């Protein structure tokens, strides 16, 4: 090797290229890590958007199905009042005036039409008599001893259960059978407590 100043200058570019060769793999590793991090963020953002779309779709469907809930509750009350009125009419008699018969048939027709209209819009009435008491669908207004009837069976309904697209709109007000064997114990406990 000669001590020529040009020869040391020739070595310097070789060292610089060696340093850049060592730095290049670490830069490419950080670029791959950054790419993977960005891909992960993108996938998470896509999943969040899919969840948001699904949740929004559910909320819009619920809003569409149950937007009429307050209105339906009011109409159901009118249907219940019409039924109460029909139940209060005297039973048909063979010698009753024709106007009374026509009036009864007319009110019954109005009730059928109202119930059919409600059903077309997702409002369904259920008669709970004979079914087992379900606190999600019924409101117990009283209990009654009934021999031969399983406890919890609905004996009488003061109103029907009303559902809007499968969701409870108005619970039925019912009288439930209780176990006759448990009735004296309950009244003794109430008497001794008072």
GIVENFEN-V793874 format. One line per field, one symbol per residue. burial: # if it has 16 or more other ideal C-beta (glycine too) atoms within 10 Angstrom, else .. A space follows every 10 residues. Layout:
burial=???
This chain:
burial=.......... .......... .......... .......... .......... .......... .......... .#..##..## .##....... .......... ...#...... ...##..#.. .##.#..#.. #.#...##.# ..#..#..#. #.###.#.## #####...## ########.. .......... ....
